[in-house]
Amino acid sequence: MTNSEPNIQRSTGLNAFKRVMKWLMLAMLFLLTIFFILNFALRITQVQNWVSKRVVKVINEDINGNVSLGEIRIKFPSDISLDDVLISSDGDTVIAASSIDINLLSGITSLIGGNANFDNIEITDAVVNVKRAEGAWVTNIDTIFQAIASPNDTMTSNGVSGTKQPVEFSAKHVILNNVRYINDDKAYGNHHDIFVPYGELSLESLDVLSNVLTLSRAYFKTPIAKMKTYPGVEPVYDGPEIHSDSIPPKLKIVAETMIVEDGIFEILNTKADKKELGPYQIDLNDMKLEEVQIEMADFSVRENDFYGSPSLISFKHPDGFILNGLA
């Protein structure tokens, strides 16, 4: 072997390494170029409007409802702002919001597969309108959520058919500005009208299929809640044999800590004594009421044997009521 042969081999190896590095640099440059093009393009109003129309079209094809967006603004890769959001079902407005600002914790791609992890969500001037007719099996919002959970399933008055896939949402910080929640459930005889001028939530998870809302912390400033229960016409299932996954689950709220400040609650129960108050379950570890006024009439609880009609319960001291010690 001559002295020139090792030099030739080293030269060949060096050239191969240079070619590999060249292609890697070109690939990185290409990806960066695509990133900057997307980032720039998604700031153009015309592109955002086109994205908005495409998103609305896809959603409307997948859910049992109708969605409209006034404007969508995307700041690649994680920020989305939605203006004039309207979701309706069977001619009724289910959700309407002036604006929803979202920061996705793991980026926009986390929406693929049906799950979303949010960092921050701010909802402004919104109304959530839930309805269930007398004897109906599902609410107007159930049909939409179930369609989102499993687009290939069919939600009818007899429940859900098909194989459902779990859908979960979580959010580190949710801010509510002027949000109103209305639940008119003629099947179970409940009417709730809750207005929250300002609220903060730490949402650990919202399991759409199981209908379980888990909060690590909830804070509500000056809420006004009017809750009435009355004799309803309970759902009647007239379909085939009932399966456990065909029954719409009752809403369950699990909260580690809930704080209500300067709130007003009006509660009226016109059901007969020892009737269930509705298909809701709330589990609280800690609850603190500050400057809260509660008015009740004909109130009864089935399992705890608490019933009566106090006209006013007021918690004026900052530590006037703490659940988890029954102070």
Secondary structure, 3 states (H helix, E strand, C coil): CCCHHHHHHHHHHHHHHHHHHHHHHHHHHHHHHHHHHHHHHCCCHHHHHHHHHHHHHHHHHHCCCEEEEEEEEEECCCEEEEEEEEEEECCEEEEEEEEEEEEECCCHHHHCCCCEEEEEEEEEEEEEEEEECCCCCCCHHHHHHHHHHCCCCEEECCEEECCCCCCEEEEEEEEEEEEEEEEEECCCCEEEEEEEEEEEEEEEEEECCCCEEEEEEEEEECCEEEEEECCCCCCCCCCCCCCHHHCCCCEEEEEEEEEEECCEEEEEECCCCCCCCCCEEEEEEEEEEECEEEEEECEECCCCCCEECCCCEEECCCCCEEECCCC
